[in-house]
Amino acid sequence: MRPTSRRLFPVPWLAAALLIPSLSFAASGERDPAPANPPSAEQAAAEEQAERQGSEEGAPRHRETVVVTASRGEEALVDSIALVTAFDGSDLAGSSATLVDEALGRIPGFGLFRRNTSLISHPTTTGVSLRGIGPSGASRTLVLWDGLPLNDPFGNWVYWNRIPTLFLDRVEVARGASSPLYGSSALGGTIQMLSRQPEPGLLRLRGRLGDMGVRDGEVVGAHEVGNISVVGAARMFRSEGYHRIRETERGGVDEPAGVDFDSMIGRANSGPFHVSVNYYREARRNGTPTQVNDSRLVFAEGGVTRDRWDLRMFGQSSRLNSDFSRILPGRDAEIPTSQQMYEYSGVGGLFSTRLGSGFQAGADWIRSSWGDHTQNRLGAFLQKRTELSRGLELLADGRVDLWENAGTQATVNPRVGLRYHLSPGATLRASAYRGFRAPSLNELYRPFRVGNVRTSANDELDEEAIYGGEAGVDLVPSTTVLVRLNGWWNSLRNPVGNVTLEVNEEGVFRQRQNIGPATARGIEAEAYLVPGNDIELFFAYLFSQTEVGATGLRLPQVPLHQGSAGLLWNGPVTVRADVRFMSEQFEDDRNELPMAGFAAVGLRVSRAVSDQVAIFVAGENLLDAEIVSARTPIETLGTPRALHVGLDLDLSR
């Protein structure tokens, strides 16, 4: 057993040691008025052609989308070395889903643990994985809000509802390890939520009522006074939930699982300075009278943004209360097993700068604390973008990280990528990388129970690592078609999984362990089509094959096949329809508890009554497909058919 974790190096001094060189680089860069990346003649011609093609009727808007997440800088979506999918505000607002993570579910490979959504998930299972890289509830994907980490400082999970939907301008999903830029947790990819900018006189409201007792209200507004601009949003959501156990298997202890949450966020800007505050509270009922939990967090950040550098500091105070029980045979009684209360915090800072000649650099630090346990993570990165020849560009970046728990470890993660404009309608890309994730305080020290499955902590967990490569092509055969194809291969080293130790009449006993090497490989495809001025089509597919080296078995919670298809029609009414499917996957590490595949259909129909008022009706899982979300070992079910109606008001001046 390792001793209680303690600080083993003076983090503030070490942070300063890494930040000071970057600041000196920034100072020298500030004196250089030349652009960080002067465009070549071909780039200028390509930009002119893209602008010209983008103005043509029917051009897929996704092709000209500018993204920032994959390289920490602005670039066209089809110029990104990583495969990136972007959702703008209209995509989120027009989705049939009620929550952000549900809307992102149309991306194959995006998923929370156990096929659940944040509507009824215990927060410890809301970590997200891309491409199925994630054999446990911890997030293997870094989630950012305007460059700041949203992953919980204690457990690495994500409170998806902490930012009201109306506050979001767009969401970007970048697949493939981006630890060389962002550090821990980005070994599977990075998701970034980007805020809307202040608009003078902005005022929008949305209300919704629906099945499962849903009552949902949102508001966003903005105002300017002199050189100070303020934008803020709030959301209140109530749901009575639904029964997660089949009616034929329910007992006296079973009741609907539901959630109530409140979220508020605000940002003030004055010249280069800004400050933001985020508050979130939720209360959950997890299916029995005893199994409940509630959470609260307060997040604040502030910083300075200049043309060539950005400096920010942030802090979060959080609390999680969670009660667990053991359900007796027959499900007519339960025995409380634990009442857990965790108060913890996280503080940190980040600095980034553009140095000129295609260079970027930066450093960041995060300190997580719970009781006597602390964890520090400190890293610095450097990136260089180089045009090797006409149409051929090299992107190389790397990062050094130090992280500590009972001891201090160092990790180095490089990435190199190539992008080649084969023709005006075809772009090739390839990359190779290493990523890592440090185990969270939750995995190291917190045991938990789900149903009759008990999982113990492990304070001797080592870091997870991933070595991978991928290659793909973006095809634009006409102004109305965009096709993206990608193949990838990943070698996972020591992923943390919930390993079954014993099964008996008392239940299932597991422990978090590094499970040794595993491989994951697959192909993915996306297509956007605009067959007419009023219609758009979207298709996506992912094949993901995983294998644990020691057993030859598949990683739990990873289906072989996932896909989605969608349609948008702008006529007298606006119609958005989509269908997503998943094939069979396994609940457990032994592959003894399969969960059947499913297909779920969503639909949203809206109509503008006036310039300021629109009404809508929407439905999720319209065919009421049975979605098995977990086997613990009894099967529990995902979201059934749900209908809701709503009203959008735009009272902006």
C-alpha positions as CSV (number, residue, x, y, z in Angstrom):
1,M,0.0,0.0,0.0
2,R,1.4,3.4,-0.9
3,P,1.5,6.2,1.7
4,T,-0.9,9.1,1.6
5,S,-0.2,11.3,-1.4
6,R,1.8,14.4,-0.7
7,R,3.3,17.3,-2.6
8,L,6.8,16.1,-3.7
9,F,8.0,19.2,-5.6
10,P,7.3,22.9,-5.1
11,V,4.7,23.3,-7.8
12,P,4.4,27.1,-7.8
13,W,8.2,27.5,-8.2
14,L,8.2,24.8,-10.9
15,A,5.3,26.4,-12.7
16,A,7.0,29.7,-12.7
17,A,10.2,28.0,-14.1
18,L,8.2,26.8,-17.0
19,L,6.1,29.9,-17.5
20,I,8.9,32.5,-17.4
21,P,10.7,31.2,-20.5
22,S,7.4,31.2,-22.4
23,L,6.7,34.8,-21.2
24,S,10.2,35.8,-22.5
25,F,9.4,34.2,-25.9
26,A,6.1,36.1,-25.9
27,A,7.8,39.3,-25.3
28,S,10.1,38.8,-28.2
29,G,7.2,37.6,-30.3
30,E,5.2,40.7,-29.4
31,R,7.9,42.9,-31.0
32,D,7.6,40.9,-34.3
33,P,4.7,42.3,-36.3
34,A,4.9,39.6,-39.0
35,P,2.1,37.1,-39.2
36,A,2.6,33.8,-37.3
37,N,2.0,31.9,-40.5
38,P,2.4,34.0,-43.7
39,P,0.2,32.4,-46.4
40,S,1.9,30.9,-49.4
41,A,0.7,31.8,-52.9
42,E,-1.2,28.4,-53.1
43,Q,-2.8,29.0,-49.7
44,A,-4.0,32.4,-50.8
45,A,-5.4,30.9,-54.0
46,A,-7.0,28.1,-52.1
47,E,-8.6,30.5,-49.6
48,E,-9.9,32.6,-52.5
49,Q,-11.3,29.5,-54.2
50,A,-13.0,28.3,-50.9
51,E,-14.5,31.7,-50.4
52,R,-15.8,31.8,-54.0
53,Q,-17.2,28.2,-53.7
54,G,-18.6,28.9,-50.3
55,S,-20.8,31.6,-51.8
56,E,-22.4,29.3,-54.3
57,E,-25.9,28.1,-53.4
58,G,-26.0,24.6,-51.9
59,A,-22.4,24.5,-50.7
60,P,-22.1,22.4,-47.5
61,R,-21.5,24.8,-44.7
62,H,-19.4,22.2,-42.9
63,R,-16.6,22.4,-45.5
64,E,-15.8,26.1,-44.8
65,T,-16.1,25.7,-41.0
66,V,-13.2,27.1,-39.1
67,V,-12.0,25.0,-36.1
68,V,-9.4,25.6,-33.4
69,T,-9.2,22.6,-31.2
70,A,-7.0,20.1,-33.0
71,S,-4.0,22.6,-33.3
72,R,-4.9,25.4,-30.8
73,G,-5.2,27.7,-33.8
74,E,-7.7,28.7,-36.5
75,E,-7.8,26.4,-39.5
76,A,-10.4,25.2,-42.0
77,L,-12.0,22.0,-41.0
78,V,-10.8,20.2,-44.1
79,D,-7.2,21.4,-43.4
80,S,-7.0,19.9,-39.9
81,I,-4.6,17.0,-39.5
82,A,-7.0,15.4,-37.0
83,L,-10.5,14.3,-37.9
84,V,-12.8,17.1,-36.5
85,T,-16.6,17.3,-36.4
86,A,-18.1,20.7,-35.6
87,F,-21.6,21.5,-34.4
88,D,-22.7,25.2,-34.5
89,G,-25.4,26.8,-32.4
90,S,-28.2,26.0,-34.9
91,D,-27.2,22.3,-34.9
92,L,-27.5,22.2,-31.1
93,A,-30.7,24.3,-30.9
94,G,-32.3,22.2,-33.7
95,S,-31.5,18.8,-32.3
96,S,-34.3,16.5,-31.1
97,A,-32.2,15.9,-28.0
98,T,-32.7,18.0,-24.8
99,L,-29.1,17.8,-23.5
100,V,-25.7,18.6,-25.1
101,D,-24.2,15.1,-24.7
102,E,-27.4,13.6,-26.3
103,A,-26.9,15.9,-29.3
104,L,-23.3,14.9,-29.7
105,G,-24.4,11.2,-29.7
106,R,-24.9,11.5,-33.4
107,I,-21.1,11.2,-33.7
108,P,-20.2,7.5,-33.9
109,G,-17.7,6.7,-31.1
110,F,-18.9,9.5,-28.8
111,G,-20.4,7.9,-25.7
112,L,-20.7,8.1,-22.0
113,F,-20.1,5.0,-19.9
114,R,-22.8,2.3,-20.1
115,R,-24.7,3.8,-23.0
116,N,-26.4,6.3,-20.7
117,T,-26.8,10.0,-21.2
118,S,-26.5,12.7,-18.5
119,L,-30.3,12.6,-18.1
120,I,-30.1,9.7,-15.7
121,S,-26.4,8.9,-15.2
122,H,-24.6,9.0,-11.9
123,P,-22.0,11.7,-12.4
124,T,-19.2,9.2,-11.9
125,T,-20.2,7.5,-15.2
126,T,-20.4,10.7,-17.3
127,G,-16.8,10.5,-18.5
128,V,-16.7,10.5,-22.3
129,S,-14.7,8.3,-24.7
130,L,-14.2,8.6,-28.4
131,R,-13.7,5.6,-30.7
132,G,-14.4,3.3,-27.8
133,I,-11.1,4.0,-26.0
134,G,-12.3,3.7,-22.4
135,P,-12.9,0.5,-20.5
136,S,-14.2,2.2,-17.4
137,G,-16.2,5.3,-16.3
138,A,-13.2,7.7,-16.3
139,S,-13.1,10.1,-19.3
140,R,-10.4,9.3,-21.9
141,T,-11.3,12.5,-23.7
142,L,-10.5,16.0,-22.5
143,V,-13.5,18.4,-22.5
144,L,-12.7,22.1,-22.7
145,W,-14.7,25.2,-22.4
146,D,-13.0,28.0,-24.3
147,G,-9.7,26.3,-23.6
148,L,-10.3,25.6,-19.9
149,P,-10.7,22.0,-18.7
150,L,-14.3,20.9,-17.7
151,N,-13.2,17.4,-16.6
152,D,-13.8,17.1,-12.9
153,P,-10.6,17.7,-10.8
154,F,-11.5,14.8,-8.5
155,G,-13.0,12.1,-10.8
156,N,-12.3,13.3,-14.4
157,W,-15.9,12.9,-15.3
158,V,-17.9,15.7,-17.0
159,Y,-20.9,17.6,-15.8
160,W,-22.4,18.1,-19.3
161,N,-25.2,20.3,-18.2
162,R,-23.2,23.0,-16.4
163,I,-23.1,25.3,-19.4
164,P,-26.6,26.3,-20.7
165,T,-27.1,25.3,-24.4
166,L,-28.0,28.9,-25.4
167,F,-24.6,30.1,-24.2
168,L,-22.8,27.9,-26.7
169,D,-21.7,29.1,-30.1
170,R,-20.4,25.8,-31.3
171,V,-18.9,22.5,-30.2
172,E,-15.8,20.8,-31.8
173,V,-14.9,17.1,-31.5
174,A,-11.3,16.2,-32.5
175,R,-10.5,12.5,-32.6
176,G,-7.0,11.1,-31.9
177,A,-4.7,11.7,-29.1
178,S,-4.0,15.4,-28.5
179,S,-2.0,15.0,-25.3
180,P,1.0,16.6,-27.1
181,L,-1.0,19.8,-26.9
182,Y,-3.3,19.4,-23.9
183,G,-1.8,16.8,-21.6
184,S,-3.6,14.3,-19.4
185,S,-7.0,12.9,-20.4
186,A,-6.6,13.9,-24.1
187,L,-5.3,10.4,-25.1
188,G,-8.6,9.6,-27.0
189,G,-9.3,13.1,-28.3
190,T,-10.5,16.6,-27.3
191,I,-14.0,18.1,-27.2
192,Q,-14.3,21.9,-26.9
193,M,-17.3,24.0,-26.1
194,L,-17.0,27.5,-27.4
195,S,-19.0,30.4,-25.9
196,R,-21.1,32.8,-27.9
197,Q,-19.7,36.3,-28.1
198,P,-21.5,39.3,-26.6
199,E,-24.1,40.8,-28.9
200,P,-25.6,44.2,-27.9
201,G,-29.2,43.8,-26.9
202,L,-29.2,40.0,-27.1
203,L,-32.1,38.3,-25.3
204,R,-33.3,34.8,-26.1
205,L,-35.5,32.4,-24.2
206,R,-36.5,28.8,-24.6
207,G,-39.1,26.7,-22.8
208,R,-39.9,23.0,-23.0
209,L,-42.4,20.6,-21.5
210,G,-42.4,16.9,-22.1
211,D,-42.6,13.2,-21.1
212,M,-41.0,12.0,-17.9
213,G,-42.1,15.2,-16.3
214,V,-39.6,17.4,-18.1
215,R,-39.8,21.1,-17.4
216,D,-37.0,23.0,-19.0
217,G,-36.3,26.8,-19.3
218,E,-33.3,28.7,-20.6
219,V,-32.4,32.3,-21.0
220,V,-29.3,34.1,-22.5
221,G,-28.7,37.8,-22.6
222,A,-25.9,40.4,-23.3
223,H,-25.3,44.0,-22.6
224,E,-22.7,46.7,-23.2
225,V,-21.8,49.7,-21.0
226,G,-18.9,51.7,-22.3
227,N,-16.0,49.4,-22.9
228,I,-17.5,46.6,-20.7
229,S,-19.5,43.9,-22.3
230,V,-21.4,41.2,-20.4
231,V,-23.0,38.0,-21.6
232,G,-24.8,35.5,-19.3
233,A,-27.1,32.5,-19.4
234,A,-29.1,30.3,-17.0
235,R,-31.0,27.1,-17.2
236,M,-33.4,25.2,-14.9
237,F,-34.3,21.6,-15.7
238,R,-36.6,19.2,-13.9
239,S,-37.4,15.6,-14.8
240,E,-39.2,12.9,-12.9
241,G,-37.3,10.4,-15.0
242,Y,-38.3,6.8,-15.9
243,H,-38.0,3.3,-14.6
244,R,-34.7,1.7,-15.6
245,I,-35.8,-1.8,-14.7
246,R,-38.3,-3.7,-16.9
247,E,-41.8,-3.9,-15.4
248,T,-41.6,-7.7,-15.2
249,E,-38.5,-7.5,-13.1
250,R,-39.2,-4.6,-10.8
251,G,-39.7,-5.0,-7.1
252,G,-40.8,-2.8,-4.2
253,V,-37.6,-0.8,-4.1
254,D,-37.7,0.3,-7.8
255,E,-38.7,3.8,-8.6
256,P,-38.0,6.2,-11.6
257,A,-34.5,7.6,-12.0
258,G,-34.5,11.3,-12.6
259,V,-32.6,14.6,-12.2
260,D,-33.1,18.2,-11.4
261,F,-30.4,20.7,-12.2
262,D,-29.7,24.5,-12.3
263,S,-26.9,26.1,-14.2
264,M,-25.7,29.7,-14.5
265,I,-22.8,31.2,-16.3
266,G,-21.6,34.8,-17.0
267,R,-18.6,36.5,-18.6
268,A,-17.5,40.1,-18.5
269,N,-15.0,41.6,-21.0
270,S,-13.1,44.9,-20.9
271,G,-10.5,45.3,-23.5
272,P,-8.0,42.4,-23.2
273,F,-9.3,41.5,-19.7
274,H,-12.1,39.1,-18.9
275,V,-13.6,37.2,-15.9
276,S,-16.1,34.3,-15.9
277,V,-18.2,32.5,-13.3
278,N,-20.0,29.2,-13.6
279,Y,-22.4,27.7,-11.0
280,Y,-24.0,24.3,-11.3
281,R,-26.2,22.2,-9.0
282,E,-27.9,18.9,-9.5
283,A,-29.9,16.3,-7.5
284,R,-30.4,12.8,-8.8
285,R,-32.6,9.9,-8.0
286,N,-30.9,6.7,-9.2
287,G,-33.7,4.2,-9.1
288,T,-34.3,3.3,-5.5
289,P,-35.2,5.3,-2.4
290,T,-31.7,5.0,-0.9
291,Q,-29.6,5.5,-4.1
292,V,-29.5,9.2,-4.5
293,N,-26.8,11.8,-5.0
294,D,-26.4,15.5,-5.3
295,S,-23.6,17.7,-6.6
296,R,-22.6,21.4,-6.5
297,L,-19.7,23.3,-8.1
298,V,-18.6,26.9,-8.4
299,F,-16.0,27.7,-11.1
300,A,-14.3,31.1,-11.6
301,E,-11.6,32.1,-14.1
302,G,-10.0,35.3,-15.3
303,G,-7.3,36.3,-17.7
304,V,-5.7,38.5,-20.3
305,T,-5.8,37.9,-24.0
306,R,-3.5,39.7,-26.4
307,D,-2.9,39.3,-30.1
308,R,0.0,36.9,-29.5
309,W,-0.5,35.5,-26.1
310,D,-3.1,34.4,-23.6
311,L,-2.8,34.0,-19.8
312,R,-5.6,32.6,-17.6
313,M,-6.1,31.4,-14.0
314,F,-9.0,29.3,-12.7
315,G,-10.4,27.6,-9.7
316,Q,-13.2,25.2,-8.8
317,S,-14.9,24.2,-5.5
318,S,-17.0,21.1,-5.7
319,R,-19.1,18.8,-3.5
320,L,-20.5,15.3,-4.3
321,N,-22.8,13.4,-1.9
322,S,-23.7,9.9,-3.0
323,D,-25.6,7.1,-1.2
324,F,-25.3,3.4,-2.2
325,S,-27.2,0.3,-1.3
326,R,-27.3,-3.5,-1.8
327,I,-30.6,-4.7,-3.3
328,L,-31.8,-8.0,-1.9
329,P,-33.1,-10.9,-4.0
330,G,-36.6,-10.2,-5.2
331,R,-35.9,-6.4,-5.3
332,D,-38.3,-5.8,-2.4
333,A,-35.8,-4.4,0.0
334,E,-32.4,-2.7,0.0
335,I,-29.6,-2.4,2.6
336,P,-27.7,0.9,2.7
337,T,-24.0,0.1,2.1
338,S,-22.3,3.5,2.1
339,Q,-22.9,7.3,2.3
340,Q,-20.1,9.1,0.6
341,M,-19.5,12.8,0.9
342,Y,-16.6,14.4,-1.0
343,E,-15.6,18.0,-0.9
344,Y,-12.7,18.8,-3.2
345,S,-11.2,21.6,-5.3
346,G,-9.0,22.3,-8.3
347,V,-6.9,25.3,-9.2
348,G,-4.7,26.0,-12.2
349,G,-3.5,28.3,-14.8
350,L,-2.4,28.2,-18.5
351,F,-0.4,30.3,-20.8
352,S,0.0,30.1,-24.5
353,T,1.8,32.2,-27.1
354,R,2.3,32.5,-30.8
355,L,6.1,33.0,-31.4
356,G,6.1,33.7,-35.1
357,S,7.4,31.5,-38.0
358,G,4.7,28.9,-37.3
359,F,5.7,28.3,-33.6
360,Q,3.3,28.1,-30.7
361,A,4.3,27.3,-27.1
362,G,2.7,27.3,-23.7
363,A,2.5,25.8,-20.2
364,D,-0.3,24.8,-17.8
365,W,-0.7,23.6,-14.2
366,I,-3.6,21.9,-12.4
367,R,-3.7,21.0,-8.7
368,S,-6.6,18.8,-7.4
369,S,-7.2,18.4,-3.7
370,W,-9.5,16.1,-1.6
371,G,-8.8,15.9,2.1
372,D,-5.2,14.8,2.6
373,H,-4.8,13.7,-1.0
374,T,-3.5,16.0,-3.7
375,Q,-2.5,15.6,-7.3
376,N,-0.4,18.1,-9.3
377,R,-0.1,18.0,-13.1
378,L,2.3,20.4,-14.8
379,G,3.2,20.5,-18.5
380,A,4.7,22.6,-21.3
381,F,4.2,22.2,-25.1
382,L,5.8,23.4,-28.3
383,Q,4.3,23.3,-31.8
384,K,5.8,24.1,-35.2
385,R,3.9,24.3,-38.5
386,T,6.0,24.2,-41.6
387,E,5.2,24.2,-45.3
388,L,7.5,21.7,-46.8
389,S,6.6,22.2,-50.5
390,R,3.7,23.3,-52.6
391,G,0.6,22.0,-50.9
392,L,2.4,19.9,-48.3
393,E,2.4,21.0,-44.7
394,L,4.1,19.4,-41.6
395,L,2.7,19.9,-38.1
396,A,4.9,18.8,-35.2
397,D,4.2,19.2,-31.6
398,G,5.3,17.7,-28.3
399,R,4.8,18.1,-24.6
400,V,6.5,17.3,-21.4
401,D,4.3,16.6,-18.3
402,L,5.0,16.0,-14.7
403,W,2.3,14.4,-12.5
404,E,2.4,13.3,-8.9
405,N,0.4,11.2,-6.5
406,A,2.5,9.2,-4.1
407,G,5.5,9.9,-6.3
408,T,6.4,12.1,-9.2
409,Q,6.4,10.8,-12.8
410,A,7.4,12.4,-16.0
411,T,5.9,11.7,-19.4
412,V,6.8,12.9,-22.9
413,N,4.2,12.9,-25.7
414,P,5.0,13.8,-29.3
415,R,2.9,14.1,-32.4
416,V,3.7,14.6,-36.0
417,G,1.3,15.1,-38.9
418,L,1.3,15.8,-42.6
419,R,-1.4,17.4,-44.8
420,Y,-1.2,17.4,-48.5
421,H,-3.6,19.1,-51.0
422,L,-3.6,16.5,-53.7
423,S,-6.0,18.6,-55.8
424,P,-8.6,21.3,-55.2
425,G,-11.1,18.6,-54.3
426,A,-8.9,16.2,-52.3
427,T,-6.8,16.6,-49.1
428,L,-4.7,13.8,-47.6
429,R,-3.7,13.7,-44.0
430,A,-1.7,11.4,-41.7
431,S,-0.4,11.6,-38.1
432,A,1.3,9.6,-35.5
433,Y,1.2,10.3,-31.8
434,R,1.6,9.3,-28.1
435,G,-1.0,10.2,-25.5
436,F,-1.4,9.6,-21.8
437,R,-3.8,9.9,-18.8
438,A,-2.9,10.1,-15.2
439,P,-5.3,8.2,-12.9
440,S,-7.6,10.4,-11.0
441,L,-8.0,10.8,-7.2
442,N,-11.4,9.0,-7.6
443,E,-9.8,5.9,-9.2
444,L,-7.0,5.9,-6.6
445,Y,-9.0,6.3,-3.5
446,R,-12.8,6.0,-3.9
447,P,-14.6,2.6,-3.9
448,F,-18.1,2.5,-5.3
449,R,-21.1,0.2,-5.8
450,V,-23.6,-0.1,-8.6
451,G,-26.5,-2.4,-7.9
452,N,-24.8,-5.6,-6.6
453,V,-21.5,-4.8,-8.3
454,R,-18.9,-3.5,-5.9
455,T,-15.6,-2.0,-7.2
456,S,-12.7,-1.2,-4.9
457,A,-10.1,1.6,-5.5
458,N,-6.4,1.1,-6.1
459,D,-3.8,3.6,-5.0
460,E,-1.0,1.9,-7.1
461,L,-2.5,2.6,-10.5
462,D,0.0,3.8,-13.1
463,E,-0.6,6.1,-16.0
464,E,-2.4,5.0,-19.2
465,A,-0.6,5.5,-22.5
466,I,-1.6,5.2,-26.1
467,Y,0.6,4.9,-29.2
468,G,-1.3,5.5,-32.4
469,G,-1.4,6.5,-36.1
470,E,-4.1,7.4,-38.5
471,A,-4.5,8.5,-42.1
472,G,-7.4,9.8,-44.0
473,V,-8.7,11.8,-47.0
474,D,-11.2,14.6,-47.4
475,L,-13.0,14.7,-50.7
476,V,-15.0,17.6,-52.2
477,P,-16.1,16.2,-55.6
478,S,-18.5,19.1,-56.0
479,T,-19.8,22.1,-54.2
480,T,-22.6,20.1,-52.7
481,V,-20.6,17.1,-51.3
482,L,-18.0,16.5,-48.6
483,V,-16.8,13.0,-47.8
484,R,-14.3,12.3,-45.1
485,L,-12.6,8.8,-44.6
486,N,-10.2,7.8,-41.9
487,G,-8.4,4.7,-40.7
488,W,-6.6,4.5,-37.3
489,W,-4.6,2.1,-35.1
490,N,-4.0,2.5,-31.4
491,S,-1.9,0.5,-28.9
492,L,-3.0,1.1,-25.4
493,R,-0.6,0.5,-22.5
494,N,-1.9,-0.2,-19.1
495,P,-5.5,1.1,-19.5
496,V,-7.4,1.2,-16.2
497,G,-10.3,-1.2,-16.2
498,N,-12.7,-2.7,-13.6
499,V,-11.3,-6.2,-13.3
500,T,-13.6,-8.9,-11.9
501,L,-12.1,-10.7,-8.9
502,E,-15.0,-12.8,-7.6
503,V,-18.7,-13.6,-8.3
504,N,-20.8,-15.2,-5.6
505,E,-24.3,-15.0,-4.0
506,E,-23.4,-11.7,-2.4
507,G,-22.7,-10.0,-5.8
508,V,-19.8,-9.2,-8.1
509,F,-16.5,-7.9,-6.8
510,R,-14.1,-5.9,-8.9
511,Q,-11.1,-3.7,-8.6
512,R,-9.6,-0.9,-10.7
513,Q,-6.4,-2.2,-12.2
514,N,-4.1,-1.5,-15.1
515,I,-5.0,-4.4,-17.4
516,G,-1.9,-4.5,-19.5
517,P,-1.6,-3.9,-23.3
518,A,-4.7,-3.7,-25.5
519,T,-5.2,-2.7,-29.1
520,A,-7.9,-0.7,-30.8
521,R,-8.2,-0.1,-34.6
522,G,-10.9,0.9,-36.9
523,I,-12.2,3.0,-39.8
524,E,-14.6,5.9,-39.7
525,A,-16.4,7.9,-42.4
526,E,-18.5,11.0,-42.6
527,A,-20.5,12.5,-45.6
528,Y,-22.4,15.8,-46.0
529,L,-24.6,16.2,-49.0
530,V,-26.7,19.1,-50.1
531,P,-28.9,17.7,-52.9
532,G,-31.1,20.9,-53.0
533,N,-31.1,24.4,-51.6
534,D,-33.5,23.4,-48.8
535,I,-32.1,20.0,-47.8
536,E,-29.0,18.6,-46.1
537,L,-28.0,15.0,-45.5
538,F,-25.5,13.6,-43.0
539,F,-24.0,10.1,-42.7
540,A,-21.4,8.7,-40.3
541,Y,-20.0,5.3,-39.5
542,L,-17.4,3.8,-37.1
543,F,-15.9,0.4,-37.0
544,S,-13.9,-0.1,-33.8
545,Q,-12.2,-3.4,-32.9
546,T,-10.6,-3.7,-29.5
547,E,-8.6,-6.6,-28.0
548,V,-7.0,-7.1,-24.6
549,G,-3.6,-8.6,-25.1
550,A,-3.6,-10.9,-22.1
551,T,-7.0,-12.5,-22.8
552,G,-7.9,-11.8,-26.4
553,L,-11.2,-10.5,-25.3
554,R,-12.9,-7.2,-26.3
555,L,-12.7,-4.1,-24.1
556,P,-16.0,-3.7,-22.2
557,Q,-18.5,-1.0,-23.4
558,V,-17.2,-0.9,-26.9
559,P,-19.4,-2.0,-29.8
560,L,-17.9,-3.1,-33.1
561,H,-20.2,-1.0,-35.2
562,Q,-21.8,2.4,-34.7
563,G,-23.4,4.8,-37.1
564,S,-25.9,7.6,-37.6
565,A,-27.7,9.4,-40.4
566,G,-29.5,12.7,-40.4
567,L,-31.7,15.0,-42.5
568,L,-32.4,18.7,-42.4
569,W,-35.2,20.2,-44.5
570,N,-36.1,23.9,-44.6
571,G,-39.6,24.2,-46.0
572,P,-42.8,25.7,-44.6
573,V,-41.5,24.0,-41.4
574,T,-38.0,23.0,-40.5
575,V,-37.6,19.3,-40.0
576,R,-34.5,17.5,-38.5
577,A,-34.5,13.7,-38.4
578,D,-31.8,11.4,-37.4
579,V,-31.2,7.7,-36.6
580,R,-28.3,6.2,-34.7
581,F,-27.4,2.6,-34.1
582,M,-24.9,0.5,-32.1
583,S,-24.2,-3.2,-32.3
584,E,-23.7,-5.6,-29.4
585,Q,-21.2,-4.8,-26.7
586,F,-20.1,-6.3,-23.4
587,E,-20.7,-4.9,-19.9
588,D,-17.8,-6.8,-18.3
589,D,-14.1,-7.5,-18.7
590,R,-14.8,-11.3,-19.1
591,N,-17.2,-10.7,-22.0
592,E,-19.9,-12.8,-20.2
593,L,-22.5,-10.0,-20.0
594,P,-23.5,-9.0,-23.6
595,M,-25.8,-6.1,-24.3
596,A,-27.9,-6.2,-27.5
597,G,-27.5,-3.6,-30.2
598,F,-30.2,-1.0,-30.9
599,A,-31.3,1.7,-33.3
600,A,-33.0,4.9,-32.1
601,V,-34.8,7.5,-34.1
602,G,-35.1,11.2,-33.3
603,L,-37.2,14.0,-34.9
604,R,-37.8,17.7,-34.4
605,V,-40.2,19.9,-36.3
606,S,-40.3,23.6,-35.8
607,R,-42.1,26.6,-37.3
608,A,-41.5,30.3,-37.1
609,V,-44.7,32.0,-36.0
610,S,-43.1,35.5,-36.4
611,D,-39.6,37.0,-36.5
612,Q,-39.4,36.6,-32.7
613,V,-41.4,33.4,-32.0
614,A,-41.0,29.8,-33.0
615,I,-42.7,26.7,-31.8
616,F,-41.3,23.1,-32.0
617,V,-42.2,19.5,-31.2
618,A,-39.6,16.9,-30.8
619,G,-39.2,13.2,-30.0
620,E,-36.3,10.9,-28.9
621,N,-36.2,7.2,-29.5
622,L,-39.5,7.5,-31.4
623,L,-39.9,3.8,-32.1
624,D,-39.3,3.1,-28.4
625,A,-36.3,0.8,-29.0
626,E,-35.2,-1.1,-26.0
627,I,-31.7,0.2,-25.1
628,V,-29.9,-2.0,-22.6
629,S,-27.5,0.4,-20.9
630,A,-26.0,-1.8,-18.2
631,R,-26.0,-5.3,-16.6
632,T,-25.2,-5.1,-12.9
633,P,-25.9,-8.0,-13.4
634,I,-29.7,-7.3,-13.9
635,E,-30.3,-5.4,-17.1
636,T,-31.1,-1.7,-16.8
637,L,-32.5,0.3,-19.6
638,G,-31.6,3.6,-21.4
639,T,-34.0,6.4,-22.4
640,P,-37.4,5.2,-23.8
641,R,-39.5,7.1,-26.2
642,A,-39.8,10.7,-25.0
643,L,-41.9,13.6,-26.6
644,H,-41.7,17.3,-25.8
645,V,-43.0,20.6,-27.1
646,G,-41.4,24.0,-26.7
647,L,-41.2,27.7,-27.6
648,D,-38.2,29.8,-28.7
649,L,-38.4,33.6,-28.2
650,D,-35.9,36.0,-29.7
651,L,-36.4,39.4,-28.1
652,S,-33.1,40.9,-29.1
653,R,-33.1,44.5,-30.1
